[in-house]
Amino acid sequence: MKSYHKELWFEIKTRREFINITPEVEACLAESGIQEGLCLVNAMHITASVFINDDEAGLHHDYEVWLEKLAPHAPVSQYRHNGYEDNADAHMKRQVMGREVVVAITEGKLHFGTWEQIFYGEFDGRRKKRVLVKIIGE
């Protein structure tokens, strides 16, 4: 069995953003040489997420609206966590959207369902953040 890992770095200029990272993960898979196995992709920050869904702008807008209703950023005074920071909502949004995904690898390709893509969700940007890609298999 072989193992491969790489950290992908992102610098988000805004507080929140969804980025399709499928091409970067596919490049990692090609670099690994693994043909059959599993690929773990996880956010290495507690205010960011990795998830799988459709790459459709309307859906991403709907996520933004829905997440803001679930955990509104303002007023920041509504959260006990916000003593030195103003990102309690980002922690909650990450909890809802998830920390990581695992995708099967079949014949050297990510084995997706129809329309599936991997996304990095940032909820407290404006600094460098990273995502771990860990691939195991043969």
TORPA-4810 file (N, C-alpha, C, O; in nm, 3 decimals):
<nodes>
NODE_1_0.085_-0.118_0.000_0.000_0.000_0.000_0.090_0.125_0.000_0.191_0.130_0.070_M
NODE_2_0.050_0.224_-0.079_0.122_0.351_-0.086_0.043_0.458_-0.011_-0.078_0.448_0.007_K
NODE_3_0.116_0.560_0.032_0.055_0.672_0.100_0.113_0.802_0.043_0.231_0.809_0.010_S
NODE_4_0.028_0.902_0.031_0.067_1.032_-0.025_-0.004_1.141_0.055_-0.118_1.124_0.096_Y
NODE_5_0.065_1.252_0.076_-0.005_1.366_0.136_0.053_1.497_0.081_0.170_1.505_0.043_H
NODE_6_-0.032_1.596_0.079_0.008_1.729_0.034_-0.084_1.830_0.101_-0.202_1.804_0.122_K
NODE_7_-0.029_1.946_0.134_-0.110_2.055_0.187_-0.133_2.157_0.077_-0.039_2.202_0.011_E
NODE_8_-0.259_2.194_0.058_-0.297_2.298_-0.036_-0.320_2.425_0.045_-0.384_2.421_0.150_L
NODE_9_-0.268_2.537_-0.003_-0.280_2.664_0.070_-0.368_2.760_-0.007_-0.362_2.768_-0.130_W
NODE_10_-0.451_2.832_0.067_-0.541_2.930_0.007_-0.534_3.059_0.088_-0.524_3.056_0.211_F
NODE_11_-0.539_3.171_0.019_-0.549_3.300_0.087_-0.674_3.368_0.035_-0.678_3.420_-0.077_E
NODE_12_-0.776_3.367_0.119_-0.907_3.421_0.083_-0.908_3.569_0.120_-0.875_3.605_0.233_I
NODE_13_-0.945_3.652_0.026_-0.944_3.797_0.049_-1.068_3.846_0.125_-1.067_3.955_0.182_K
NODE_14_-1.174_3.765_0.125_-1.299_3.804_0.190_-1.323_3.715_0.313_-1.250_3.619_0.336_T
NODE_15_-1.423_3.748_0.390_-1.456_3.671_0.510_-1.504_3.530_0.473_-1.466_3.432_0.537_R
NODE_16_-1.590_3.521_0.369_-1.647_3.391_0.331_-1.635_3.370_0.180_-1.648_3.463_0.100_R
NODE_17_-1.609_3.243_0.145_-1.602_3.207_0.004_-1.607_3.055_-0.010_-1.562_2.982_0.078_E
NODE_18_-1.662_3.009_-0.122_-1.659_2.867_-0.158_-1.570_2.853_-0.281_-1.589_2.923_-0.381_F
NODE_19_-1.473_2.761_-0.274_-1.379_2.740_-0.384_-1.386_2.594_-0.427_-1.375_2.503_-0.345_I
NODE_20_-1.403_2.572_-0.557_-1.398_2.437_-0.612_-1.251_2.394_-0.616_-1.173_2.450_-0.693_N
NODE_21_-1.214_2.297_-0.533_-1.076_2.251_-0.527_-1.058_2.115_-0.596_-0.954_2.051_-0.580_I
NODE_22_-1.159_2.071_-0.670_-1.149_1.942_-0.739_-1.026_1.933_-0.828_-0.956_1.832_-0.822_T
NODE_23_-0.996_2.035_-0.910_-0.876_2.023_-0.995_-0.747_2.004_-0.915_-0.660_1.927_-0.956_P
NODE_24_-0.733_2.073_-0.801_-0.614_2.057_-0.719_-0.605_1.917_-0.659_-0.496_1.860_-0.651_E
NODE_25_-0.719_1.863_-0.616_-0.720_1.727_-0.559_-0.691_1.625_-0.670_-0.618_1.529_-0.646_V
NODE_26_-0.745_1.644_-0.789_-0.715_1.555_-0.900_-0.567_1.558_-0.936_-0.509_1.455_-0.969_E
NODE_27_-0.505_1.675_-0.928_-0.361_1.686_-0.953_-0.282_1.608_-0.848_-0.183_1.543_-0.881_A
NODE_28_-0.325_1.615_-0.723_-0.262_1.536_-0.617_-0.273_1.387_-0.646_-0.176_1.313_-0.630_C
NODE_29_-0.389_1.344_-0.689_-0.410_1.203_-0.721_-0.317_1.159_-0.834_-0.255_1.054_-0.825_L
NODE_30_-0.308_1.239_-0.938_-0.218_1.206_-1.050_-0.073_1.198_-1.001_0.001_1.108_-1.040_A
NODE_31_-0.033_1.293_-0.916_0.102_1.296_-0.862_0.130_1.174_-0.774_0.243_1.126_-0.770_E
NODE_32_0.029_1.124_-0.705_0.047_1.010_-0.614_0.071_0.879_-0.688_0.140_0.791_-0.637_S
NODE_33_0.015_0.866_-0.808_0.026_0.742_-0.883_-0.066_0.631_-0.833_-0.060_0.519_-0.884_G
NODE_34_-0.149_0.660_-0.736_-0.238_0.560_-0.679_-0.357_0.538_-0.772_-0.418_0.634_-0.819_I
NODE_35_-0.389_0.412_-0.798_-0.496_0.376_-0.891_-0.624_0.330_-0.821_-0.734_0.350_-0.873_Q
NODE_36_-0.609_0.269_-0.704_-0.723_0.217_-0.628_-0.701_0.251_-0.481_-0.597_0.218_-0.424_E
NODE_37_-0.800_0.316_-0.419_-0.783_0.349_-0.279_-0.882_0.453_-0.232_-0.996_0.458_-0.279_G
NODE_38_-0.837_0.536_-0.138_-0.922_0.639_-0.079_-0.846_0.771_-0.072_-0.724_0.775_-0.052_L
NODE_39_-0.921_0.879_-0.088_-0.865_1.013_-0.080_-0.940_1.091_0.028_-1.062_1.111_0.018_C
NODE_40_-0.868_1.134_0.129_-0.922_1.219_0.236_-0.883_1.363_0.206_-0.767_1.391_0.175_L
NODE_41_-0.979_1.452_0.215_-0.952_1.595_0.199_-1.014_1.664_0.319_-1.135_1.657_0.340_V
NODE_42_-0.930_1.733_0.401_-0.988_1.799_0.518_-0.928_1.936_0.543_-0.810_1.962_0.520_N
NODE_43_-1.016_2.023_0.591_-0.977_2.158_0.628_-0.894_2.150_0.755_-0.929_2.078_0.849_A
NODE_44_-0.785_2.225_0.758_-0.696_2.223_0.874_-0.719_2.344_0.966_-0.632_2.381_1.044_M
NODE_45_-0.836_2.403_0.955_-0.871_2.520_1.036_-1.013_2.504_1.088_-1.098_2.450_1.018_H
NODE_46_-1.039_2.549_1.209_-1.167_2.526_1.274_-1.276_2.623_1.230_-1.387_2.620_1.282_I
NODE_47_-1.243_2.709_1.136_-1.344_2.800_1.080_-1.357_2.781_0.930_-1.399_2.872_0.858_T
NODE_48_-1.320_2.663_0.882_-1.328_2.631_0.739_-1.383_2.491_0.722_-1.386_2.412_0.816_A
NODE_49_-1.427_2.461_0.601_-1.495_2.335_0.575_-1.450_2.277_0.441_-1.402_2.349_0.354_S
NODE_50_-1.465_2.146_0.428_-1.453_2.079_0.298_-1.581_1.997_0.281_-1.621_1.924_0.372_V
NODE_51_-1.643_2.009_0.165_-1.769_1.938_0.141_-1.781_1.903_-0.006_-1.707_1.956_-0.090_F
NODE_52_-1.872_1.815_-0.038_-1.899_1.774_-0.176_-2.039_1.816_-0.213_-2.135_1.792_-0.140_I
NODE_53_-2.049_1.880_-0.330_-2.180_1.915_-0.384_-2.163_1.961_-0.527_-2.057_1.944_-0.588_N
NODE_54_-2.268_2.020_-0.581_-2.273_2.068_-0.719_-2.203_2.204_-0.730_-2.213_2.286_-0.638_D
NODE_55_-2.135_2.227_-0.839_-2.071_2.357_-0.865_-2.170_2.446_-0.937_-2.162_2.465_-1.059_D
NODE_56_-2.264_2.500_-0.862_-2.372_2.581_-0.919_-2.387_2.708_-0.835_-2.409_2.700_-0.714_E
NODE_57_-2.374_2.823_-0.899_-2.372_2.951_-0.828_-2.497_2.975_-0.743_-2.487_3.028_-0.632_A
NODE_58_-2.613_2.936_-0.793_-2.736_2.954_-0.716_-2.733_2.875_-0.586_-2.778_2.923_-0.482_G
NODE_59_-2.681_2.754_-0.592_-2.670_2.671_-0.472_-2.575_2.735_-0.371_-2.603_2.737_-0.252_L
NODE_60_-2.463_2.786_-0.420_-2.367_2.850_-0.330_-2.427_2.974_-0.265_-2.404_3.000_-0.146_H
NODE_61_-2.504_3.050_-0.340_-2.574_3.165_-0.283_-2.673_3.118_-0.175_-2.682_3.177_-0.068_H
NODE_62_-2.746_3.011_-0.205_-2.841_2.956_-0.109_-2.771_2.910_0.019_-2.824_2.930_0.129_D
NODE_63_-2.652_2.850_0.006_-2.574_2.813_0.125_-2.543_2.937_0.208_-2.561_2.936_0.330_Y
NODE_64_-2.496_3.043_0.143_-2.463_3.167_0.213_-2.582_3.219_0.293_-2.569_3.251_0.411_E
NODE_65_-2.697_3.226_0.229_-2.818_3.277_0.294_-2.859_3.186_0.410_-2.888_3.233_0.520_V
NODE_66_-2.861_3.057_0.385_-2.903_2.959_0.485_-2.809_2.960_0.606_-2.855_2.961_0.721_W
NODE_67_-2.677_2.958_0.580_-2.581_2.958_0.690_-2.589_3.086_0.772_-2.573_3.082_0.894_L
NODE_68_-2.612_3.198_0.706_-2.622_3.325_0.778_-2.748_3.327_0.866_-2.748_3.390_0.972_E
NODE_69_-2.854_3.260_0.822_-2.974_3.249_0.907_-2.947_3.159_1.027_-2.993_3.188_1.138_K
NODE_70_-2.873_3.050_1.005_-2.843_2.957_1.114_-2.749_3.017_1.218_-2.770_3.002_1.338_L
NODE_71_-2.646_3.087_1.169_-2.545_3.144_1.258_-2.505_3.281_1.205_-2.401_3.294_1.139_A
NODE_72_-2.585_3.383_1.232_-2.555_3.516_1.180_-2.426_3.572_1.239_-2.396_3.553_1.357_P
NODE_73_-2.351_3.641_1.155_-2.225_3.700_1.202_-2.252_3.811_1.306_-2.186_3.817_1.409_H
NODE_74_-2.347_3.896_1.276_-2.375_4.011_1.364_-2.512_3.995_1.429_-2.603_3.935_1.370_A
NODE_75_-2.527_4.048_1.547_-2.425_4.119_1.624_-2.327_4.021_1.688_-2.367_3.917_1.739_P
NODE_76_-2.199_4.054_1.684_-2.097_3.964_1.737_-2.111_3.946_1.888_-2.061_3.849_1.944_V
NODE_77_-2.178_4.039_1.954_-2.197_4.031_2.100_-2.291_3.918_2.142_-2.301_3.888_2.261_S
NODE_78_-2.360_3.856_2.047_-2.452_3.747_2.082_-2.380_3.618_2.119_-2.442_3.526_2.171_Q
NODE_79_-2.249_3.610_2.091_-2.173_3.488_2.115_-2.074_3.505_2.230_-2.005_3.606_2.238_Y
NODE_80_-2.069_3.407_2.318_-1.971_3.410_2.428_-1.828_3.395_2.377_-1.735_3.449_2.437_R
NODE_81_-1.812_3.323_2.268_-1.677_3.301_2.211_-1.612_3.432_2.168_-1.489_3.443_2.170_H
NODE_82_-1.691_3.529_2.131_-1.638_3.652_2.073_-1.585_3.749_2.178_-1.632_3.862_2.189_N
NODE_83_-1.487_3.705_2.255_-1.422_3.793_2.351_-1.307_3.868_2.286_-1.296_3.990_2.298_G
NODE_84_-1.221_3.793_2.215_-1.105_3.852_2.149_-1.115_3.844_1.998_-1.039_3.909_1.926_Y
NODE_85_-1.209_3.766_1.950_-1.229_3.749_1.807_-1.375_3.778_1.773_-1.458_3.799_1.862_E
NODE_86_-1.404_3.779_1.645_-1.543_3.799_1.602_-1.587_3.687_1.509_-1.662_3.711_1.414_D
NODE_87_-1.541_3.563_1.536_-1.563_3.455_1.441_-1.643_3.336_1.496_-1.634_3.226_1.441_N
NODE_88_-1.718_3.356_1.602_-1.798_3.245_1.657_-1.890_3.186_1.551_-1.907_3.064_1.544_A
NODE_89_-1.949_3.272_1.468_-2.037_3.222_1.362_-1.962_3.131_1.266_-2.019_3.034_1.216_D
NODE_90_-1.835_3.161_1.240_-1.756_3.079_1.147_-1.736_2.938_1.202_-1.738_2.841_1.126_A
NODE_91_-1.716_2.926_1.333_-1.703_2.794_1.396_-1.832_2.713_1.377_-1.827_2.594_1.348_H
NODE_92_-1.944_2.779_1.393_-2.074_2.710_1.380_-2.102_2.672_1.236_-2.153_2.563_1.209_M
NODE_93_-2.070_2.760_1.143_-2.090_2.730_1.001_-2.005_2.611_0.959_-2.050_2.526_0.882_K
NODE_94_-1.884_2.605_1.010_-1.796_2.491_0.980_-1.855_2.362_1.034_-1.847_2.257_0.969_R
NODE_95_-1.913_2.369_1.154_-1.970_2.250_1.215_-2.082_2.193_1.129_-2.096_2.071_1.115_Q
NODE_96_-2.162_2.281_1.071_-2.274_2.239_0.986_-2.224_2.182_0.852_-2.275_2.081_0.805_V
NODE_97_-2.125_2.248_0.792_-2.079_2.209_0.659_-1.979_2.094_0.660_-1.960_2.028_0.558_M
NODE_98_-1.917_2.068_0.774_-1.830_1.952_0.786_-1.682_1.982_0.771_-1.642_2.081_0.710_G
NODE_99_-1.603_1.895_0.827_-1.458_1.910_0.831_-1.388_1.848_0.711_-1.290_1.904_0.661_R
NODE_100_-1.437_1.731_0.664_-1.365_1.658_0.560_-1.457_1.576_0.473_-1.576_1.558_0.501_E
NODE_101_-1.397_1.527_0.364_-1.466_1.432_0.277_-1.369_1.318_0.246_-1.247_1.335_0.251_V
NODE_102_-1.425_1.203_0.214_-1.348_1.088_0.168_-1.408_1.046_0.035_-1.530_1.029_0.023_V
NODE_103_-1.323_1.031_-0.065_-1.368_0.993_-0.199_-1.295_0.866_-0.240_-1.173_0.857_-0.225_V
NODE_104_-1.368_0.769_-0.292_-1.306_0.647_-0.345_-1.225_0.681_-0.470_-1.258_0.772_-0.546_A
NODE_105_-1.119_0.605_-0.490_-1.037_0.615_-0.610_-1.053_0.486_-0.688_-1.029_0.378_-0.634_I
NODE_106_-1.093_0.497_-0.813_-1.113_0.381_-0.899_-1.044_0.409_-1.032_-1.070_0.509_-1.098_T
NODE_107_-0.956_0.318_-1.070_-0.883_0.330_-1.196_-0.815_0.467_-1.210_-0.815_0.527_-1.317_E
NODE_108_-0.757_0.513_-1.099_-0.680_0.637_-1.100_-0.760_0.765_-1.104_-0.705_0.873_-1.126_G
NODE_109_-0.891_0.755_-1.083_-0.979_0.873_-1.087_-1.060_0.882_-0.958_-1.089_0.781_-0.895_K
NODE_110_-1.096_1.006_-0.921_-1.189_1.024_-0.810_-1.324_0.969_-0.853_-1.376_1.005_-0.959_L
NODE_111_-1.382_0.882_-0.772_-1.504_0.811_-0.810_-1.625_0.889_-0.757_-1.680_0.858_-0.651_H
NODE_112_-1.666_0.990_-0.835_-1.775_1.078_-0.798_-1.909_1.031_-0.851_-1.916_0.954_-0.947_F
NODE_113_-2.015_1.077_-0.786_-2.149_1.069_-0.843_-2.168_1.184_-0.940_-2.083_1.272_-0.950_G
NODE_114_-2.279_1.181_-1.010_-2.309_1.286_-1.107_-2.305_1.423_-1.041_-2.365_1.442_-0.935_T
NODE_115_-2.236_1.516_-1.102_-2.225_1.657_-1.062_-2.141_1.681_-0.937_-2.121_1.797_-0.899_W
NODE_116_-2.091_1.578_-0.873_-2.016_1.598_-0.749_-1.880_1.663_-0.774_-1.808_1.628_-0.867_E
NODE_117_-1.848_1.759_-0.687_-1.721_1.830_-0.688_-1.681_1.854_-0.542_-1.766_1.850_-0.453_Q
NODE_118_-1.553_1.877_-0.518_-1.504_1.902_-0.382_-1.485_2.053_-0.364_-1.428_2.120_-0.450_I
NODE_119_-1.534_2.105_-0.252_-1.526_2.248_-0.224_-1.458_2.275_-0.091_-1.472_2.200_0.006_F
NODE_120_-1.384_2.385_-0.089_-1.331_2.441_0.033_-1.423_2.557_0.069_-1.443_2.648_-0.012_Y
NODE_121_-1.478_2.555_0.189_-1.564_2.662_0.237_-1.491_2.742_0.344_-1.452_2.687_0.447_G
NODE_122_-1.475_2.869_0.320_-1.406_2.957_0.416_-1.508_3.047_0.483_-1.588_3.111_0.416_E
NODE_123_-1.506_3.052_0.616_-1.602_3.130_0.692_-1.537_3.240_0.777_-1.607_3.317_0.843_F
NODE_124_-1.404_3.246_0.776_-1.332_3.350_0.850_-1.199_3.375_0.779_-1.092_3.350_0.835_D
NODE_125_-1.207_3.424_0.657_-1.090_3.440_0.572_-1.003_3.559_0.606_-0.999_3.606_0.719_G
NODE_126_-0.934_3.605_0.504_-0.842_3.718_0.511_-0.707_3.681_0.571_-0.637_3.765_0.627_R
NODE_127_-0.672_3.552_0.557_-0.537_3.506_0.593_-0.517_3.368_0.529_-0.612_3.306_0.482_R
NODE_128_-0.391_3.321_0.530_-0.360_3.193_0.467_-0.423_3.079_0.546_-0.419_3.075_0.669_K
NODE_129_-0.482_2.986_0.471_-0.542_2.866_0.530_-0.498_2.745_0.448_-0.457_2.759_0.333_K
NODE_130_-0.508_2.626_0.508_-0.462_2.507_0.437_-0.563_2.392_0.443_-0.648_2.385_0.531_R
NODE_131_-0.548_2.304_0.346_-0.629_2.185_0.332_-0.532_2.068_0.317_-0.436_2.077_0.241_V
NODE_132_-0.558_1.959_0.389_-0.476_1.839_0.377_-0.541_1.744_0.277_-0.661_1.717_0.284_L
NODE_133_-0.459_1.692_0.186_-0.502_1.585_0.096_-0.417_1.464_0.133_-0.295_1.468_0.124_V
NODE_134_-0.483_1.355_0.175_-0.414_1.231_0.213_-0.472_1.118_0.129_-0.593_1.094_0.132_K
NODE_135_-0.388_1.050_0.054_-0.433_0.945_-0.037_-0.361_0.816_0.001_-0.239_0.813_0.016_I
NODE_136_-0.440_0.708_0.015_-0.382_0.577_0.042_-0.439_0.476_-0.055_-0.554_0.487_-0.097_I
NODE_137_-0.359_0.380_-0.091_-0.404_0.275_-0.182_-0.288_0.214_-0.259_-0.172_0.221_-0.218_G
NODE_138_-0.324_0.155_-0.372_-0.224_0.087_-0.456_-0.229_0.139_-0.598_-0.153_0.093_-0.683_E
</nodes>
